[in-house]
Amino acid sequence: MAWCYDLFRCTSAAHQAEFVARLKDLGATSADVGQGDVPWRVLAGPEGNEFCVLNPG
């Protein structure tokens, strides 16, 4: 599993969902780095750089 060095922490699950949707509108895509079933979302920016959006839950 690749490590995610760029982290964005959200205040709730709803905030995470809204933030991920906004990032996807800006060109991010979901990324599978072997994370499995975890409370964060791994995305990749348009340049392919991976980052995580954390849910505090």
N, C-alpha and C positions, 0 to 999 in steps of 0.2 A: 504494500500500500504506500502510495506517495504521501509525503507530509505536506500539509497545507500551511503556508507561512503568512498569507494575507487573510486576516480574519475580520469579519464584521459581526458584531454582537447585537441582536435584536432584543427588544423588551418583552415580547410575547410571541406566541405561535402565529397570531394574526399579523403582527408586524413583520415577522419573518416571511410569511406568504406574500404580503404586499411588497416587501423589499425585493424578494426574488422575482416577482412578476415585473417590477420596474426595471431590474437589471436585465431580464430577458428582453424587455422592450428596447433596451439600449444595445442589444446584440450579444449578451451572454448566453451560453448554452449549458445544459446540465452536463456534468462530467462524472464518469464512473472511474474512481481510482481504487476500487476495492473496499470502499468504506462500509458496505453492508447496510444494515438497518440501524441508523444512528440519528440523533436529533439535530444534525446539521445538514446543510445542503452544500454540495460541492459544485461549483460552476467554473466555467472557463470564459474569459473575456474574448473579444474578437481576435486578439493576437494569440490566443491559446494558453494564456497564463491562468493557472488554476487558483481558486480562492474559496474560502468557506464562509457561509452565512450561518451563524450559530443561533440556536433557540435556547433561551435560558432554562427551559423546563428540563 
